Amino acid sequence: MSGFDRCVPEIPSTRDAVAAEMRHLELSGGWPHHVVAELAAIARVVDHPSGTVLFREGDPAVGIHIVAGGQVALQMSVPARGVVRLLTVGRGELLGWSGVVGWAQSTATARTLAPTRLISFAAVDVAELCERNHEVGYRLMQRLAWAVAKRLTATRLQLLDLYSHEAPMIPPVPGAQV
């Protein structure tokens, strides 16, 4: 069973119901109806209870998700620190972008912090749709770039915090040339 197949329970939903839900999200709300409709055709709505691990760092990257409700913590294992929460994502944000851009493995662990509703897609279906319909691909890749930039900023801030305690400021030696 793949990680994407573990996404249960699936909510019975029609293409129109998924499209209507997507139109109410900041991520896709301003997109043309035909773009939302094409994505809705390959999507499913899935509810998860609090504490559910959606995917783990190093797992095959098989799905991409839009958070329709709830919150998800993105965590990474850091040597000598253990599990570190990098970011919390909520309504309208993307999860699991790795599979769409050709990465074979998930780069973080995603765990729900509250009951969470996802609009989920098989990464391979999204990649194929983006190849077929460049307008869908362009709009989705814009959002993916934003999500990746947000993750990079969060990681940078974590690194600054990690190293800020290890390198004490050394006062200059009197009379030394700098």
Residue frames as qw, qx, qy, qz and C-alpha x, y, z in Angstrom:
[[0.000, 0.890, 0.457, 0.000, 0.00, 0.00, 0.00],
 [0.421, 0.408, -0.025, 0.810, 1.46, 3.37, -1.00],
 [0.156, -0.247, -0.424, 0.857, 1.44, 6.43, 1.22],
 [0.301, -0.023, -0.237, -0.923, -1.19, 7.98, -1.01],
 [0.556, -0.251, -0.714, -0.345, -3.47, 4.96, -0.58],
 [0.370, -0.258, -0.722, 0.524, -3.25, 5.27, 3.23],
 [0.117, -0.063, 0.093, -0.987, -5.16, 8.58, 3.06],
 [0.379, -0.453, -0.752, -0.294, -8.44, 7.47, 4.66],
 [0.438, 0.482, 0.758, -0.041, -11.27, 8.07, 5.29],
 [0.113, 0.110, 0.461, 0.873, -12.09, 9.57, 1.93],
 [0.319, 0.443, 0.430, -0.719, -15.12, 11.84, 1.86],
 [0.452, 0.485, 0.692, 0.286, -17.55, 11.03, -0.95],
 [0.035, 0.702, 0.014, -0.711, -17.30, 14.06, -3.18],
 [0.662, 0.639, 0.362, 0.147, -18.09, 15.06, -6.69],
 [0.545, 0.239, 0.152, 0.789, -15.84, 16.99, -8.98],
 [0.071, -0.742, -0.229, -0.626, -18.11, 20.01, -8.47],
 [0.641, -0.753, -0.150, -0.016, -17.97, 19.72, -4.67],
 [0.747, -0.244, 0.054, 0.616, -14.16, 19.56, -4.71],
 [0.341, 0.450, 0.225, 0.794, -14.00, 22.51, -7.11],
 [0.305, -0.829, -0.233, -0.406, -16.34, 24.53, -4.86],
 [0.734, -0.624, -0.061, 0.263, -14.13, 23.78, -1.84],
 [0.667, 0.019, 0.150, 0.729, -11.01, 24.77, -3.79],
 [0.156, 0.680, 0.264, 0.666, -12.56, 28.10, -4.86],
 [0.464, -0.854, -0.140, -0.188, -12.89, 29.11, -1.20],
 [0.787, -0.394, 0.035, 0.474, -9.16, 28.70, -0.54],
 [0.038, -0.890, 0.214, 0.400, -6.61, 31.49, -0.91],
 [0.470, -0.303, 0.707, 0.434, -4.32, 29.15, -2.83],
 [0.231, 0.195, 0.806, 0.509, -6.73, 28.49, -5.69],
 [0.172, 0.674, 0.572, -0.435, -9.59, 30.93, -5.14],
 [0.193, 0.741, -0.122, -0.631, -8.49, 33.37, -7.85],
 [0.242, -0.172, 0.827, 0.478, -7.80, 30.73, -10.48],
 [0.498, 0.123, -0.388, -0.765, -10.06, 30.46, -13.54],
 [0.815, -0.064, 0.321, -0.478, -12.90, 27.94, -13.18],
 [0.889, 0.355, -0.269, -0.110, -11.47, 25.63, -15.86],
 [0.316, 0.523, -0.701, 0.366, -8.13, 25.36, -13.99],
 [0.438, -0.270, 0.630, -0.581, -9.87, 24.50, -10.72],
 [0.886, 0.150, 0.077, -0.432, -12.14, 22.03, -12.54],
 [0.727, 0.444, -0.523, 0.035, -9.18, 20.18, -14.06],
 [0.093, 0.396, -0.769, 0.493, -7.50, 19.82, -10.66],
 [0.622, -0.126, 0.433, -0.640, -10.78, 18.85, -8.98],
 [0.867, 0.241, -0.269, -0.343, -11.19, 16.04, -11.51],
 [0.704, 0.262, -0.617, 0.236, -8.10, 14.28, -10.11],
 [0.065, -0.412, 0.567, -0.711, -8.62, 15.18, -6.44],
 [0.586, -0.447, -0.670, -0.090, -10.24, 13.59, -3.44],
 [0.303, -0.680, 0.244, -0.622, -11.22, 15.06, -0.08],
 [0.714, -0.088, -0.653, 0.235, -9.81, 13.25, 2.94],
 [0.446, -0.780, 0.120, -0.422, -10.40, 13.88, 6.66],
 [0.643, 0.159, -0.629, 0.407, -7.75, 12.98, 9.26],
 [0.590, -0.763, -0.263, 0.016, -7.98, 13.03, 13.06],
 [0.127, -0.906, 0.368, -0.165, -5.52, 14.99, 15.17],
 [0.567, -0.539, 0.621, 0.033, -2.14, 13.27, 15.53],
 [0.895, 0.351, 0.272, 0.036, -2.21, 11.52, 12.14],
 [0.337, -0.499, 0.532, 0.596, 1.15, 11.17, 10.40],
 [0.658, 0.651, 0.066, -0.372, 0.38, 12.00, 6.78],
 [0.835, 0.448, -0.224, 0.228, 3.87, 11.14, 5.53],
 [0.701, -0.629, 0.130, 0.310, 7.32, 10.72, 7.04],
 [0.074, 0.840, -0.478, -0.246, 10.66, 12.22, 6.14],
 [0.153, -0.395, 0.880, 0.217, 12.28, 9.77, 3.72],
 [0.602, 0.342, 0.694, -0.198, 9.00, 8.11, 2.67],
 [0.325, 0.279, 0.635, 0.642, 8.23, 7.89, -1.04],
 [0.156, 0.365, 0.121, -0.910, 6.75, 11.22, -2.15],
 [0.139, 0.274, 0.888, 0.343, 3.50, 10.05, -3.73],
 [0.018, -0.777, -0.625, -0.077, 0.91, 12.70, -2.91],
 [0.136, 0.174, -0.076, 0.972, 0.36, 16.42, -2.85],
 [0.209, -0.636, -0.728, 0.146, -2.26, 18.00, -0.63],
 [0.058, -0.500, -0.016, -0.864, -4.03, 21.30, -0.07],
 [0.124, -0.250, -0.760, 0.587, -5.06, 21.90, 3.54],
 [0.214, -0.537, -0.516, -0.632, -8.79, 22.69, 3.39],
 [0.534, -0.718, 0.003, -0.447, -9.13, 22.88, 7.18],
 [0.891, -0.417, -0.048, 0.176, -7.08, 22.16, 10.29],
 [0.018, -0.891, 0.454, 0.009, -3.35, 22.42, 10.90],
 [0.970, 0.116, -0.097, 0.191, -0.35, 20.28, 10.02],
 [0.389, -0.811, 0.384, 0.210, 3.12, 20.43, 11.59],
 [0.791, 0.528, -0.271, 0.145, 6.09, 19.90, 9.30],
 [0.627, -0.694, 0.352, 0.033, 8.96, 18.32, 11.21],
 [0.688, 0.545, -0.466, 0.113, 12.49, 17.15, 10.46],
 [0.876, -0.407, -0.058, 0.252, 14.97, 15.02, 12.34],
 [0.218, 0.878, -0.326, 0.274, 18.02, 17.07, 13.27],
 [0.763, 0.047, -0.510, 0.395, 21.16, 15.36, 14.61],
 [0.354, -0.014, -0.523, 0.775, 21.78, 16.16, 18.29],
 [0.273, -0.045, 0.183, -0.943, 18.40, 17.92, 18.55],
 [0.317, 0.297, 0.875, -0.213, 15.88, 15.26, 17.65],
 [0.204, 0.617, 0.671, 0.357, 12.63, 16.14, 15.91],
 [0.102, -0.330, -0.103, 0.933, 12.28, 19.86, 15.18],
 [0.347, 0.742, 0.567, -0.080, 9.09, 21.52, 14.00],
 [0.373, 0.042, 0.315, 0.872, 9.97, 23.69, 11.03],
 [0.236, -0.051, -0.238, -0.941, 6.60, 25.08, 10.21],
 [0.323, 0.383, 0.789, -0.355, 2.89, 24.78, 10.82],
 [0.100, -0.051, -0.555, -0.824, 0.69, 24.94, 7.73],
 [0.323, 0.368, 0.649, -0.582, -3.01, 25.64, 7.67],
 [0.532, 0.640, 0.522, -0.186, -5.99, 26.29, 5.47],
 [0.493, 0.858, -0.008, -0.142, -5.10, 26.92, 1.84],
 [0.093, -0.758, 0.624, 0.162, -1.47, 25.80, 2.07],
 [0.812, 0.358, -0.432, -0.162, 0.32, 23.01, 0.20],
 [0.633, -0.490, 0.596, -0.061, 1.86, 19.82, 1.56],
 [0.797, 0.025, 0.589, 0.133, 3.89, 17.15, -0.19],
 [0.437, 0.823, -0.155, -0.329, 5.28, 19.13, -3.12],
 [0.337, -0.539, 0.723, 0.271, 8.34, 16.86, -3.43],
 [0.599, 0.188, 0.769, 0.120, 6.64, 14.26, -5.62],
 [0.481, 0.819, 0.286, -0.124, 5.43, 16.82, -8.15],
 [0.156, 0.908, -0.356, -0.156, 8.90, 18.25, -8.76],
 [0.778, 0.423, -0.465, 0.015, 10.51, 14.85, -9.24],
 [0.118, -0.520, 0.742, -0.406, 11.93, 14.19, -5.78],
 [0.588, -0.055, -0.793, -0.150, 11.56, 10.56, -4.85],
 [0.465, -0.322, -0.714, 0.413, 11.34, 11.10, -1.07],
 [0.274, -0.895, -0.288, -0.203, 9.46, 13.34, 1.32],
 [0.401, 0.491, -0.348, 0.691, 11.71, 15.98, 2.84],
 [0.221, -0.309, 0.494, -0.782, 9.81, 16.28, 6.14],
 [0.123, -0.326, -0.927, 0.136, 7.30, 14.52, 8.36],
 [0.310, -0.302, -0.157, -0.888, 3.76, 15.91, 8.33],
 [0.208, -0.301, -0.875, 0.317, 1.55, 15.38, 11.40],
 [0.235, -0.669, -0.410, -0.575, -1.94, 16.80, 11.94],
 [0.127, 0.111, -0.548, 0.819, -2.27, 19.04, 15.00],
 [0.474, 0.210, 0.396, -0.758, -6.07, 19.13, 14.85],
 [0.633, 0.414, 0.654, -0.007, -8.75, 17.35, 12.86],
 [0.036, -0.530, 0.416, 0.738, -7.68, 18.17, 9.31],
 [0.728, 0.546, 0.395, -0.121, -9.36, 18.07, 5.92],
 [0.271, -0.440, 0.564, 0.644, -7.12, 17.71, 2.88],
 [0.747, 0.600, 0.005, -0.288, -7.77, 17.95, -0.81],
 [0.563, -0.442, 0.648, 0.260, -5.40, 15.23, -1.98],
 [0.692, 0.633, -0.228, -0.262, -3.90, 14.35, -5.34],
 [0.908, -0.063, 0.239, 0.339, -1.60, 11.59, -6.56],
 [0.218, -0.715, 0.308, 0.588, 1.65, 13.41, -7.41],
 [0.360, -0.009, 0.755, 0.547, 1.97, 11.51, -10.70],
 [0.229, 0.710, 0.654, 0.130, -1.53, 12.69, -11.76],
 [0.067, -0.925, -0.081, 0.365, -0.65, 16.31, -10.97],
 [0.326, -0.492, 0.536, 0.605, 2.63, 16.08, -12.87],
 [0.341, 0.278, 0.786, 0.434, 0.85, 14.59, -15.89],
 [0.124, 0.863, 0.486, -0.060, -1.85, 17.29, -15.78],
 [0.187, -0.830, 0.152, 0.504, 0.83, 20.01, -15.63],
 [0.352, -0.202, 0.692, 0.597, 2.51, 18.50, -18.72],
 [0.246, 0.512, 0.767, 0.297, -0.81, 18.38, -20.60],
 [0.025, -0.904, -0.360, -0.229, -2.14, 21.78, -19.55],
 [0.524, 0.207, -0.225, 0.795, 0.54, 24.41, -19.19],
 [0.247, -0.621, -0.012, -0.744, -1.83, 26.96, -17.66],
 [0.833, -0.515, -0.146, -0.142, -2.59, 24.57, -14.80],
 [0.839, -0.013, -0.195, 0.507, 1.12, 23.79, -14.53],
 [0.267, 0.485, -0.128, 0.823, 2.12, 27.45, -14.43],
 [0.465, -0.645, -0.007, -0.606, -0.42, 28.38, -11.75],
 [0.909, -0.393, -0.136, 0.009, 0.41, 25.35, -9.63],
 [0.755, 0.131, -0.192, 0.613, 4.16, 25.85, -9.95],
 [0.002, -0.644, 0.120, -0.755, 3.76, 29.48, -8.83],
 [0.696, -0.596, 0.038, -0.399, 2.12, 28.19, -5.65],
 [0.946, -0.122, -0.150, 0.260, 4.72, 25.45, -5.24],
 [0.495, 0.432, -0.219, 0.722, 7.50, 28.02, -5.51],
 [0.320, -0.666, 0.132, -0.661, 5.81, 30.09, -2.79],
 [0.892, -0.423, -0.039, -0.155, 5.48, 27.00, -0.55],
 [0.858, 0.101, -0.182, 0.470, 9.14, 26.05, -1.08],
 [0.219, 0.580, -0.199, 0.759, 10.26, 29.62, -0.36],
 [0.581, -0.635, 0.081, -0.502, 8.26, 29.60, 2.86],
 [0.962, -0.240, -0.083, 0.102, 9.85, 26.28, 3.87],
 [0.672, 0.337, -0.200, 0.628, 13.34, 27.61, 3.09],
 [0.102, -0.671, 0.184, -0.711, 12.73, 30.70, 5.21],
 [0.795, -0.526, 0.041, -0.301, 11.49, 28.55, 8.10],
 [0.938, -0.013, -0.129, 0.320, 14.53, 26.28, 7.80],
 [0.416, 0.529, -0.212, 0.708, 16.88, 29.27, 7.72],
 [0.389, -0.676, 0.164, -0.604, 15.30, 30.66, 10.87],
 [0.938, -0.341, -0.027, -0.051, 15.65, 27.25, 12.56],
 [0.807, 0.218, -0.174, 0.521, 19.33, 27.15, 11.60],
 [0.090, 0.655, -0.212, 0.719, 19.90, 30.65, 12.93],
 [0.675, -0.592, 0.123, -0.423, 18.31, 29.58, 16.19],
 [0.979, -0.089, -0.109, 0.149, 20.34, 26.36, 16.27],
 [0.710, 0.250, -0.165, 0.637, 23.68, 28.07, 15.83],
 [0.084, -0.810, 0.057, -0.578, 23.00, 31.25, 17.78],
 [0.726, -0.652, 0.130, -0.175, 23.63, 29.41, 21.06],
 [0.948, -0.056, 0.071, 0.306, 26.78, 27.59, 19.96],
 [0.589, 0.370, 0.004, 0.719, 28.97, 30.44, 18.77],
 [0.321, -0.820, -0.290, 0.375, 29.45, 32.92, 21.58],
 [0.305, 0.918, -0.044, 0.249, 30.61, 36.39, 20.65],
 [0.769, -0.211, -0.113, 0.592, 34.34, 36.63, 21.28],
 [0.051, -0.974, -0.031, 0.219, 35.42, 40.14, 22.25],
 [0.635, 0.676, -0.218, 0.304, 38.33, 41.55, 20.27],
 [0.759, -0.303, -0.178, 0.547, 41.76, 41.34, 21.85],
 [0.075, -0.965, -0.006, 0.250, 42.96, 44.81, 22.87],
 [0.169, -0.729, 0.506, 0.429, 45.65, 46.05, 20.50],
 [0.568, 0.075, 0.764, 0.297, 45.08, 43.27, 17.95],
 [0.211, 0.320, -0.391, -0.837, 44.71, 44.23, 14.28],
 [0.631, 0.340, 0.623, -0.314, 41.49, 43.16, 12.69]]
